Amino acid sequence: RTLVPNHRRMPNLQRSWYRTIRAKCWNCRRREGLPAVIAKVCFRIDQDEGFPPMRVERIDATPLADGRFRLERGPCFAEGVAYHDIVEAIPTSVPGQHAFVRVVERSGFAAVSIILLDDDIDGRVMDVLRGKDCVVEQATFAGYRVVAVGVSPQAAYAPLMVQLGELANRDLISVMEIAPVDRDMLREEA
């Protein structure tokens, strides 16, 4: 992952990505008295000819009661879940890791995955996302630079997707809605 617990040591580009995130790093959470993220929820990923470049995505989560977890970051490839969803998961043979069973409660966030296809597109993508009330995280998997975006229920979703679609139409990014918004709650205005 490009985001590390001590974000002060990251190169400038990574630090600029981190500043846009509403989620807290481990050290910040500890200093502010928030519970540390101490579990991973594992999601099986269906591959088509080797893509996505992983078979399992492990998402940081805060344990709740009765085998439930709150996802503390948005997914890059795991479909059907979003930032802060409450999910049910069962323990695996690996300590601290749990296998996804089902979504218990939706957070209202939508999840969008963006693959950066152009080396110089980072800033333009951030310009589109800046000020849109999104939770943003960047990662690299097998050479693919991926941006996981959690779009809050208060964000103007449709205009955001239009702007991202314009970049996708120019082959600068690839965009996939992996947990679309509830269309009944869609806010259309910019």
Disulfide bonds with the S-S distance in Angstrom:
none
